[in-house]
Amino acid sequence: MCCSQATGSCRSICEKISLVELAADIELRNHTITEVQKYCSSHLISFWECLTATFKDMSRGDPWSGRICCPLPHSESCRRACITATSSFDLTKGCRQSDEIAFFSCLERQEAGSDCCNNARTDDCQLACKDLFRRELAPTKLQRQKVKEYCENDNPRVTDCVKDLIKVTPVKNTHKHIHCCDKSNVIKCRESCKKVLSTRNTIQEIIDGLAQGGCGLPMPQEYFWQCFLKPDAAESLSNSVKVSRINRVGIDSAKWHCCHRANSPQCARLCSKTFTKFWSTSWDEFQHKCLSQITEESLRSCIDEVDEPCELGCDGLSFCTNFNNKPTELFRSCNTQADEAARNDVALWQTQNNISLAAGLTLPLKSISKCSQNIWKAVACTLQIKPCSRTSHANQICRDVCLDILSQCVDWTRVSPIHSPESICENISPEDPNDSCVRLQTYLNPSSYQSSRITGQVFSPCKGNPCEPHEVCTINRNCIHGISCKPYICQPGCKLGEVSQFMVPDGTYVWIPTPNSAEGCVRICKCNKNKIDECLRLLCFTLTSCLLGNTQELHGTVFNIECNKCSCYAGETICSKKQCESTSLSGKNTGYTTLPCNCPPHYVPVCGRNGVTYPSTCLAKCADLNDADIKYYPCQDPCKTNTCPVGQKCVPNPQICLTLMHKPCKQYECINGSSNCSHLPLDPVCDIDNNEYDNSCLLAHHNAKLAYRGPCLTKCKHRSQVCGINGKTYISECAAIADMVSVDYEGPCVAMGLLTNVKAKQCPGVKCPELQSPNCVGITPPGACCPMCGGALTLLYSRKQIDRAFFVIRNQTTKPLNLDSMLKALERQIQVGQCTLKGYLTVEMDIFIIVHSTERNPSEVQLEACIREAEKIASLINIQSPRIVSELSLSSLTAASIVHTQANSSVDVNLTSIKLSLAAVILLGIVQKICFT
């Protein structure tokens, strides 16, 4: 703007000025003013007034630590906002955090540096400290020496604050890795590699030197970096940041994810404090002020879900026998220990004559003849066995049940008139009659299922955790009855915190809170050999609301826009892309096709660069792909159109990428012919002759042709093409199942079905397989031709959340962010051995999930169990359970809708409203004594 008020050489020099660079460098700004004075006359009053005002606005933000980040934003509006900003609060109008991830990451680093460096007592220490945070690379030896020299003696708070940043790991015998240099295909990298290994002596310096020397950032899939990441090198790398386990993963990171569910700011702060670092000092206060309050039921229920998740089935109890034979209901603690505890509770109550609440109130009880012992047995068993509701998994006692029992069983003639059943129940049960809650009548009688009729039909191999304490149990779905194999697999795992009981399998990436950072900041870390490490850079984002015209939706809310289900996640409005039908003046709209963007129902499949086969070009473009992203034929063997370097062999590695930021969404891998396959991780693959190899390297070296990823399957056909419910043709039923996709019909894909919410055949020319049960609950998957039995869901997911994670881990691996990883992580939540989960990305831009029986001819109980498993997953997603949000592969899921046809359960229908509170059973503060005379 100022330059337009000058001419000639003055205007030329003015137009060369970069305000972004000047904002970040005061010395450059002063030098620029001197240069401009040489070319611009002082008589250009308007020009100089404009320039002076601009520099004055700019100088107001000089003390702001984030000014150094101003060159990073992509958008012009954000760069302009940064130039004159005095703090990050001034960026809200010009910058979108989800679009400027690198910029905001830089801001967080600078603000963290400012927090550390402002503790400095001397200018020299402050300058040395700030220098550490100016770049993303590890501090150089000179930078570390300066901090030690200027800060160690007189500025202990600074030294303590930056200790993790300046700590380094010496590497011994760097010559052992010289041979790795020759594995690079880049001449410059090979040369600099040998130089770096001979001159650098810490892991941080070596990695930075290689990255700057032409080798790029560490990429585990590249043979060059794999050589450095072998066990001996990895061992050194794992020790590079020697901080305590509590500082790294907190007391219980899984429960920390519940803290935003707190109803009050005080409980949110106490929750975060308790589960990051200060459990021993703040637990009692947190328990008293928060977990015992009815207003914090959502928070308490979320925390319960971590240690005692709701799982299907209850049997084998000798005291609480009315809880037996309930294979399709949810319980938190159906085991012999809880059964015995309930027996002891009732025995204790029978020897006492009052009940004491946590608040110090003692209520005298009537004689047993006036209050049925069966009720107290149901109370004790419900308290210990902990049934869950299907929808919310929360636990509260119904208000009318509370009033009824207190009125009948408490001797109110001996109670102070300031108390009443109403005043007590007000504190331990929900007021809203629409809230689901426990009704003890459900457990006053035996189950309607007969034990002989359901024995062995439904079982949970991992119930009770048959594995070692440091292992995670997963179901072995490839184990056939009658064959000598275990129905479960024990994998090494990691606990998410010092006192956490929640574990994830080895290799899983998780979100870990950062105790000393700003609110909303987390790290992505990896479970590796029973410990959480390999934590990557800090990622911060705020859980802001979504603006919809003149209205606002809070973070975490689910709502509808016309016929589409939507959710709000951290300012991102996420909606399915259904085509809503509009009624014409003459009645039915004959132009309505049911397909997104009202695309015509033509079946001319194309392949998107995200790995998805779309039924038509119209539907691919409707999914936000452009012409350059589309290949005008179905997705096929990627090795036919891609070649590997000389000496390497192409092996297909298909994947569905859930964000278009994932470029390229690589569908193959190149196997080096000279690789030693025995040193590579176990990652089984199966060839077209049904031979299994430990990894794709061995398959390539045997010149075998890949059939599918994963171990060779035994419960399916490995010959003859099939069409998957995702519209993709697979070489066999086994190949579809390995890709987490159910079979639609036999033979190649030839048509697409219209979108419907009913269970009916959609393609006239296709022969559909028979349903597992003619009257089963189920649906026809979107775009598929044939109906299926099972529990079905559609899931919304945040693409921006995936983008955030992609930005952080893209230089290591992107596998945790693809659809296959998401589906496999979801299937781990299923505990019934006779059920399996399959899914795909639909043309409506949501994810379709179906949980169906693995049996060829499933029983009614088995079919219902799978439906309940699907509903359980929907609940976990909708309540944002820590079991979902802790794991990177699942953390983008924001909402789930049940889309199968509802069934009339043959079990007690009252269970749909079960909610019981451990802190709120009956008179439920914390029950200390109950007695009868």
PyMOL commands that set and color helices and strands:
alter all, ss='L'
color gray80, all
select helices_A, chain A and resi 2-5+8-15+19-24+26-39+45-59+65-69+76-84+88-91+101-117+123-132+141-151+156-161+163-166+174-183+187-199+203-215+223-228+231-238+245-249+253-256+259-261+265-276+279-291+294-307+321-323+336-350+368-370+373-385+399-409+412-414+421-425+440-443+451-454+596-598+617-622+627-629+638-640+677-679+696-701+733-738+799-809+815-817+819-827+860-878+882-885+909-913
alter helices_A, ss='H'
color red, helices_A
select strands_A, chain A and resi 311-312+330-331+354-356+362-364+471-475+488-495+503-505+509-513+521-528+531-533+538-540+546-548+551-553+558-561+564-569+572-575+606-608+613-614+630-631+648-652+668-672+685-687+692-693+706-709+722-724+729-730+743-746+778-779+788-789+791-797+835-841+847-853+893-898
alter strands_A, ss='S'
color yellow, strands_A
deselect
rebuild
show_as cartoon
